[in-house]
């Protein structure tokens, strides 16, 4: 599916201690970098049963802004290396970015 947005925000949530694995995977797929935010997860037993995993409370959230053309590659590479079947127990998804301003030229020119 083709995106009408120039950029996508790839979001990955993993158990604490696995953010470096995510960033290495994202860079291997063409991402330039990202931001790591520490957090705590909360889930009820039904969510753990639904995903068939044990939810660890300490989490790291990676926010990675990428050109839309490489989003699928970034997501697939992250999930392969850091997804639910790995020790990081990561989930990854993207959100369209409608507007940006003053993005470094490494990512291209900003939307007007």
ChimeraX attribute file (.defattr): number of C-alpha atoms within 10 A of each C-alpha:
attribute: neighborCount
match mode: 1-to-1
recipient: residues
	/A:1	4
	/A:2	6
	/A:3	11
	/A:4	10
	/A:5	15
	/A:6	18
	/A:7	25
	/A:8	22
	/A:9	19
	/A:10	24
	/A:11	19
	/A:12	24
	/A:13	26
	/A:14	28
	/A:15	23
	/A:16	17
	/A:17	12
	/A:18	18
	/A:19	24
	/A:20	12
	/A:21	14
	/A:22	28
	/A:23	24
	/A:24	15
	/A:25	21
	/A:26	27
	/A:27	16
	/A:28	14
	/A:29	18
	/A:30	14
	/A:31	22
	/A:32	14
	/A:33	15
	/A:34	18
	/A:35	12
	/A:36	17
	/A:37	12
	/A:38	14
	/A:39	15
	/A:40	12
	/A:41	13
	/A:42	12
	/A:43	11
	/A:44	8
	/A:45	11
	/A:46	9
	/A:47	13
	/A:48	12
	/A:49	11
	/A:50	8
	/A:51	10
	/A:52	10
	/A:53	13
	/A:54	12
	/A:55	18
	/A:56	15
	/A:57	12
	/A:58	14
	/A:59	23
	/A:60	23
	/A:61	23
	/A:62	23
	/A:63	18
	/A:64	22
	/A:65	23
	/A:66	24
	/A:67	16
	/A:68	20
	/A:69	14
	/A:70	15
	/A:71	25
	/A:72	16
	/A:73	16
	/A:74	25
	/A:75	22
	/A:76	17
	/A:77	19
	/A:78	25
	/A:79	22
	/A:80	14
	/A:81	19
	/A:82	26
	/A:83	21
	/A:84	17
	/A:85	12
	/A:86	12
	/A:87	13
	/A:88	22
	/A:89	21
	/A:90	24
	/A:91	17
	/A:92	20
	/A:93	15
	/A:94	20
	/A:95	13
	/A:96	15
	/A:97	16
	/A:98	11
	/A:99	11
	/A:100	12
	/A:101	9
	/A:102	9
	/A:103	12
	/A:104	9
	/A:105	8
	/A:106	8
	/A:107	13
	/A:108	13
	/A:109	13
	/A:110	14
	/A:111	13
	/A:112	6
